[in-house]
Every structure is written in structure tokens, then in C-alpha cells.
């Protein structure tokens, strides 16, 4: 009987160990909640002060504090570490709010994130400044980007669209009110198209006008025609469309001046024109020319895009530019336009120069990370945020058919914009949606 008991206990222990090992790789959220979180919390609590000291994140106490410790408390004077204000567990990691002592700044903690990650055995540590004197350590217990699962609460709202998952488990939102103009770079098969699909899938559900410029004969954006207000599939049409958008921008400025406001969001809702998001699939097709006769067309396009990037935010016209490279090698005006694009998303690139084109002027510390994105992780990218920092993101897989179905379902949200009638894409009768309702 004793032998059977020993055998059953051994089998149960082996099964439990196997289940834990299986959960670690197949159900990381479950493993983190049951095993990883308690272990990490205990390791953090036990080694916090010594880790802060070793990482150089302590300061010498003030004279009064040292005097009180030495003469009143009769104990050794110790360096002062950031004070823990709050510890909050999450489904993907651990968040710790710290109060920085005098003499430390957030940059000191940011510089030590790699050492903190190894000391506490977590996948990543990200530092976020919550308010002056306070930082939040966002520890991620496992690689949440290995299998992308967007948070359930991540839904389009206002002018913000959740398009990817951050490496701390939160949703990365493309917010046009915070970063009105944006640039997306990446090599072939790096995930740019998937990022654009997620973006269109979210924008289609909002009361905005979508304008496409896809000079690859429309192969990328044509399936979304039911939700597009305009589509240009060659450089000549793109030039004409860009001119029309500039004219509309000037008309909207006249409207703002008439009502004494500086932004369309200050207008009453019944007078506010519909926001316009311009989606440019491959910017190089608009810049590069093969004949001298095309120089005038290129100049028109570049001038119009620069004007839109510089001024159109106030009138609700936003640029979303995508390409493989975007530097001075595209010709005159490229760097001037890039400087106006505040939002940056850089997928896997083929050379360091391309990563620097997208990130060096806004987040230079992110360039090395963008250069080591593996090819077997399509959709992974480095993105800047509205606070001036950066993070790793990965877009979830979404099929073209699903995005096209969303565009058909929300075709009734296409605004009535007569100035774009000449550029309306052809929509087959079988794919046509309900009549337009948004004015």
C-alpha cells in the first residue's frame, strides 16, 4: 500500500510540474498569476533596498536626517532609496510607484532599467513619470508580444484608435489629437500593411473621412473602398487630390476666422466639418520621378503635403504616411516633410540609416532597438508616444477580408464632402453600404 501511495504522490508531483511548465509557455497569463507574480513580488520586496543601492539609485541623507539617525535612533546612517508608495499587480506584470528622494531624477532610474530587470527576474522594466517627483516602474513578467492579445477595453473613441499592444501589456493608441501627423517605416514583410489594416479597421468605426493615396494601382486600399471618401491610385490623381485638400484646408481656415476660433474642435458640433485622415501607402511613389516631365507634378505633391503637415492640424486634416525609407535620397522636400510628422512607428529595417530616419530626431535611444527586431516577429515595431518616450509594440494579425467587412458595415459613416466627389472610388454594388449620414 505504501508503494502505491509513493507512486501516486510522485505521479501527482510530476503532473503538477508538467502542468506548470506547460502553462508557462502555452498560458503565460495563468502561469504569471499563479507562480510568476508571487515569486517576483517576494523577490522585489526582499531585495529592493540592496538592489537600489547596487544600481546607484540611492542618495546620502540630509544633515538633519543623518543627525537624528546617529544621535537619536542610535543606528548607522544609511543611504536613502526611493520610497515605495504603491504596489499594484496586473495580469501581465507588476507596477510600483516610487517617490524619488532629492538628488535623483527619472533619467537615473531609466538608465538602470536593464539592471533592475535582471535583478528581479522579469522580462522588461519600463519607467513612466506620473508627476513631478514620482515614477512608476512597469514590470512585465513575460513576453506579452509573443502572442498579441489586445485588452478587451481597447476600442476606438474620439480620435484615438488602438492599433497595437505595448510591451507592458497596455494598448498602443494612435491618437490624432496628440500626434496629428505620423510616419510609419519598415522593410518588406515587416508588418507595415498589418499596422495600416488595424488603423483603417479602427478609423472606419469613427465619424471621420478617409482619403487614400495608393499609387501601387490601389492594390492595398481598394478593398476598403466602401469606407473611403476618396482614393488616388496614380501620381497624377494624387497631385490633384493633394491640391483639393489644400484648398479645403484654406476654406476651413476661413470658417475658423469667421467664428473667431483657432481649432475646429472649438466650433459647435453642427458647424464642425468632418475630420479627414489622409492615408498615404507608399510615400516614395509620390517623390520619385523617372522623367523630367514629371518634375512639376512632384513639386506640386511635395508642396501640398508640406503645407498640410505644417498647418492642417487645426482644421482637422491629418496625415498618415507609410513607406520603406524617408530621407533626403527621395529628393528635395523629403526631410522638411518628415520634420512635421511627430508620430513615428518604425518596424524592422534593413539598415541603421533607415531607423535613424524615423527615430533619431525624436527618440535617439530607440534606434538600437529598431535595428534588432527579428524577421520572425512581423508586426513588431518601435513607436514614440505623446509624452516624448518610446516603447516596443506589436500589431495583432487581422485579415484584409475582415477589414473590408468592417468598411462595408460602417459605410454609412462616410461623410458628405462634395469637394471629394471627383475622387470617390468605385464600389461594386455587392459591396455598397448604406447611404451617407454624416455631414
Protein Blocks (a to p, Z undefined) as FASTA:
>chain_A
ZZmmmmmmmmmmmmmmmmmmmmmmmmmmlmmmmmmmmmmmmmmmmmmmmmmmmnopaccd
dfklmmmmmmmnopacdddddddfbdcddfkbccddddddehiafklmmmmmmmmmmmno
pabdcdddfbghiacddddfbdfklpccddfklccehjaccfbdcfkopacdddfklmmb
acddddehilmmmmmmmmmmmmmmpccddddddfegolmmmmmmmmpcbdcfbfklmmmm
mmmmmmmmmmmmmmmmmnopabfklpcfklmccddddddfblmlmmpccbfklmmmmmmm
mmmmmmmmmmmmmnopacddddfbdcfknoghklmmmmmmmbacddddfbfklmmmmmmm
mommlmmmmmmccfklghiacdddfkopacddddddddfklmmmmmmmmmmmpccdfklm
mmcccddfklpccddfbZZ
